[in-house]
């Protein structure tokens, strides 16, 4: 059974899997899907059509807009934001550009993910970065715009080259 805090708004038609948790003042739109054992933090917004996998952790004040897919075990730090239209205007139709965050990726606090990118498996985006181009598996990126500054292993520690294993036992 999913947990929904009494102050959260989960619209009819949203799908929450077993063990999902939606915390204080969060809003989950109709058509959004949230996987098993995923946590959606305080004051988050999950738009219609968003897909969030299993065992994800979405920290407080994150906005996940239509067109975004988070695979399993993705971490999204506080106040991170996703965009979904490359040419936004207040008037006229939206052109949703999909964004994919692959399994095990970590997105740091206050980072911005510009739509149309793919963030690779087990990669890490440093806090405050602006991702404008796709990020490869196990890459560590930082800056504005984000650039590769190294690699991380599956547990998130820096390594010399991209590898799924490391000396930390993962």
The 8 nearest C-alpha neighbors of each residue, nearest first, counted from 0:
[[1, 17, 18, 2, 16, 19, 15, 20],
 [0, 2, 19, 18, 17, 20, 15, 16],
 [3, 1, 20, 19, 21, 4, 0, 18],
 [4, 2, 21, 20, 5, 22, 7, 1],
 [3, 5, 22, 7, 6, 23, 21, 2],
 [6, 4, 7, 3, 23, 8, 24, 22],
 [7, 5, 24, 23, 4, 8, 25, 22],
 [8, 6, 24, 25, 4, 23, 5, 26],
 [9, 7, 26, 10, 25, 27, 6, 24],
 [10, 8, 27, 26, 28, 7, 11, 13],
 [11, 9, 29, 28, 13, 12, 8, 27],
 [10, 12, 13, 29, 9, 28, 30, 14],
 [11, 13, 29, 30, 10, 14, 31, 28],
 [12, 14, 29, 30, 31, 11, 10, 32],
 [15, 13, 32, 33, 31, 12, 16, 30],
 [16, 14, 33, 19, 32, 1, 34, 13],
 [17, 15, 35, 34, 19, 33, 18, 1],
 [16, 18, 0, 35, 1, 19, 36, 15],
 [17, 19, 36, 1, 35, 0, 16, 20],
 [18, 20, 36, 37, 1, 35, 17, 16],
 [21, 19, 2, 38, 1, 3, 39, 37],
 [20, 22, 39, 3, 38, 4, 2, 40],
 [21, 23, 41, 4, 40, 25, 39, 7],
 [24, 22, 41, 7, 6, 25, 4, 42],
 [23, 25, 7, 42, 6, 41, 22, 26],
 [26, 24, 42, 43, 7, 23, 41, 44],
 [27, 25, 8, 44, 9, 7, 45, 43],
 [26, 28, 9, 45, 44, 10, 8, 46],
 [29, 27, 47, 46, 10, 31, 13, 45],
 [28, 30, 13, 12, 10, 47, 31, 11],
 [31, 29, 13, 47, 48, 12, 28, 32],
 [30, 32, 48, 49, 47, 13, 29, 28],
 [33, 31, 14, 50, 13, 51, 15, 49],
 [32, 34, 51, 15, 14, 52, 16, 50],
 [35, 33, 53, 52, 16, 37, 51, 15],
 [34, 36, 16, 53, 17, 19, 18, 37],
 [37, 35, 18, 19, 54, 53, 34, 38],
 [38, 36, 54, 55, 19, 35, 53, 34],
 [39, 37, 20, 56, 19, 57, 21, 40],
 [38, 40, 21, 57, 20, 22, 56, 58],
 [41, 39, 59, 58, 22, 57, 43, 38],
 [40, 42, 59, 23, 22, 25, 43, 24],
 [41, 43, 25, 24, 60, 59, 23, 40],
 [44, 42, 25, 60, 61, 41, 62, 40],
 [43, 45, 62, 26, 25, 63, 27, 46],
 [46, 44, 27, 63, 28, 26, 64, 62],
 [47, 45, 64, 28, 65, 49, 63, 44],
 [48, 46, 28, 31, 30, 29, 49, 65],
 [47, 49, 31, 30, 65, 46, 50, 66],
 [50, 48, 31, 65, 67, 47, 46, 68],
 [49, 51, 68, 32, 31, 69, 33, 48],
 [52, 50, 69, 33, 34, 68, 32, 70],
 [53, 51, 71, 34, 70, 69, 33, 55],
 [52, 54, 34, 71, 35, 55, 37, 36],
 [53, 55, 37, 36, 72, 71, 35, 56],
 [56, 54, 72, 37, 73, 53, 74, 71],
 [55, 57, 74, 38, 37, 58, 75, 73],
 [56, 58, 75, 39, 40, 38, 74, 55],
 [57, 59, 77, 40, 76, 75, 56, 61],
 [58, 60, 40, 41, 77, 61, 43, 42],
 [59, 61, 78, 43, 42, 77, 41, 62],
 [62, 60, 78, 43, 79, 59, 80, 77],
 [63, 61, 44, 80, 43, 64, 45, 81],
 [64, 62, 45, 81, 44, 46, 80, 61],
 [63, 65, 46, 67, 62, 45, 81, 83],
 [66, 64, 46, 49, 48, 67, 47, 83],
 [65, 67, 97, 95, 98, 49, 83, 96],
 [68, 66, 98, 49, 65, 97, 99, 64],
 [67, 69, 50, 99, 49, 51, 100, 98],
 [70, 68, 51, 100, 52, 50, 99, 101],
 [69, 71, 52, 102, 101, 100, 51, 68],
 [72, 70, 52, 53, 102, 73, 54, 55],
 [73, 71, 55, 103, 54, 102, 53, 74],
 [72, 74, 103, 55, 104, 71, 105, 102],
 [75, 73, 105, 56, 55, 106, 57, 104],
 [76, 74, 106, 57, 58, 105, 56, 107],
 [77, 75, 108, 107, 58, 106, 79, 74],
 [78, 76, 108, 58, 59, 79, 60, 61],
 [77, 79, 60, 61, 109, 108, 59, 80],
 [80, 78, 109, 110, 61, 108, 77, 111],
 [81, 79, 111, 62, 61, 78, 112, 63],
 [80, 82, 112, 63, 111, 113, 64, 62],
 [83, 81, 113, 114, 84, 112, 64, 80],
 [82, 84, 114, 95, 96, 66, 64, 65],
 [85, 83, 95, 87, 86, 94, 96, 82],
 [84, 86, 87, 83, 114, 96, 94, 82],
 [87, 85, 84, 88, 94, 93, 83, 95],
 [88, 86, 84, 85, 93, 89, 94, 83],
 [87, 89, 90, 86, 91, 93, 92, 84],
 [88, 90, 91, 87, 92, 93, 86, 84],
 [91, 89, 88, 92, 87, 93, 86, 94],
 [92, 90, 88, 93, 89, 87, 94, 86],
 [91, 93, 94, 90, 88, 87, 89, 95],
 [94, 92, 95, 84, 91, 87, 88, 86],
 [93, 95, 84, 96, 92, 85, 86, 83],
 [94, 96, 84, 83, 93, 66, 97, 65],
 [95, 97, 115, 83, 84, 114, 66, 94],
 [98, 96, 66, 115, 67, 114, 95, 99],
 [99, 97, 67, 115, 114, 116, 117, 66],
 [100, 98, 117, 68, 67, 101, 69, 118],
 [99, 101, 118, 69, 117, 70, 68, 119],
 [102, 100, 120, 70, 119, 118, 104, 99],
 [101, 103, 70, 120, 71, 104, 72, 73],
 [102, 104, 121, 72, 73, 120, 101, 71],
 [103, 105, 121, 122, 73, 120, 102, 123],
 [106, 104, 74, 123, 73, 75, 124, 122],
 [105, 107, 124, 75, 76, 123, 74, 104],
 [108, 106, 126, 76, 125, 124, 110, 75],
 [107, 109, 76, 126, 77, 79, 110, 78],
 [110, 108, 79, 127, 78, 126, 77, 107],
 [109, 111, 127, 128, 79, 126, 108, 129],
 [112, 110, 129, 80, 81, 79, 130, 113],
 [111, 113, 81, 130, 129, 114, 80, 82],
 [112, 114, 82, 131, 130, 81, 111, 115],
 [115, 113, 83, 82, 98, 116, 96, 97],
 [114, 116, 98, 97, 96, 113, 117, 83],
 [117, 115, 133, 98, 114, 132, 118, 99],
 [116, 118, 99, 133, 100, 98, 119, 134],
 [117, 119, 134, 100, 133, 101, 99, 135],
 [120, 118, 136, 135, 101, 134, 122, 117],
 [119, 121, 136, 101, 102, 104, 122, 103],
 [122, 120, 104, 103, 137, 153, 136, 119],
 [123, 121, 137, 104, 138, 136, 120, 119],
 [122, 124, 105, 139, 104, 106, 138, 125],
 [125, 123, 106, 140, 107, 139, 141, 105],
 [126, 124, 141, 107, 128, 140, 123, 127],
 [125, 127, 107, 108, 110, 128, 109, 124],
 [126, 128, 110, 109, 108, 125, 129, 107],
 [129, 127, 142, 110, 141, 143, 145, 126],
 [128, 130, 111, 144, 143, 145, 110, 112],
 [129, 131, 112, 145, 132, 113, 144, 111],
 [130, 132, 113, 129, 144, 112, 116, 133],
 [133, 131, 116, 130, 134, 117, 145, 113],
 [132, 134, 116, 117, 118, 135, 131, 130],
 [133, 135, 118, 119, 117, 138, 132, 136],
 [136, 134, 119, 138, 137, 118, 133, 122],
 [135, 137, 119, 120, 122, 138, 121, 134],
 [138, 136, 122, 121, 151, 161, 150, 152],
 [139, 137, 150, 122, 135, 136, 149, 151],
 [138, 140, 123, 150, 149, 147, 148, 122],
 [141, 139, 147, 146, 124, 145, 148, 125],
 [142, 140, 145, 125, 128, 146, 124, 147],
 [143, 141, 145, 128, 144, 146, 129, 140],
 [144, 142, 145, 129, 128, 141, 130, 146],
 [143, 145, 129, 142, 130, 131, 146, 128],
 [144, 146, 142, 141, 143, 130, 129, 140],
 [147, 145, 140, 141, 148, 142, 144, 143],
 [146, 148, 140, 139, 149, 138, 141, 145],
 [149, 147, 140, 139, 146, 141, 150, 138],
 [150, 148, 139, 147, 138, 151, 140, 157],
 [149, 151, 138, 139, 158, 137, 161, 157],
 [152, 150, 157, 156, 155, 137, 158, 139],
 [151, 153, 155, 154, 163, 156, 162, 165],
 [152, 154, 163, 155, 121, 164, 169, 151],
 [155, 153, 152, 156, 169, 167, 151, 165],
 [156, 154, 151, 152, 153, 157, 123, 121],
 [155, 157, 151, 152, 154, 158, 153, 150],
 [158, 156, 151, 150, 152, 155, 159, 149],
 [157, 159, 151, 150, 160, 152, 156, 161],
 [160, 158, 150, 157, 161, 149, 151, 162],
 [159, 161, 158, 150, 162, 149, 151, 152],
 [162, 160, 137, 150, 151, 152, 138, 163],
 [163, 161, 164, 152, 160, 137, 165, 153],
 [162, 164, 153, 152, 165, 161, 169, 137],
 [165, 163, 162, 169, 152, 153, 166, 168],
 [166, 164, 167, 169, 152, 168, 163, 162],
 [165, 167, 168, 164, 169, 152, 158, 156],
 [168, 166, 165, 169, 154, 164, 156, 152],
 [169, 167, 166, 165, 164, 154, 153, 152],
 [168, 164, 167, 165, 154, 153, 166, 163]]
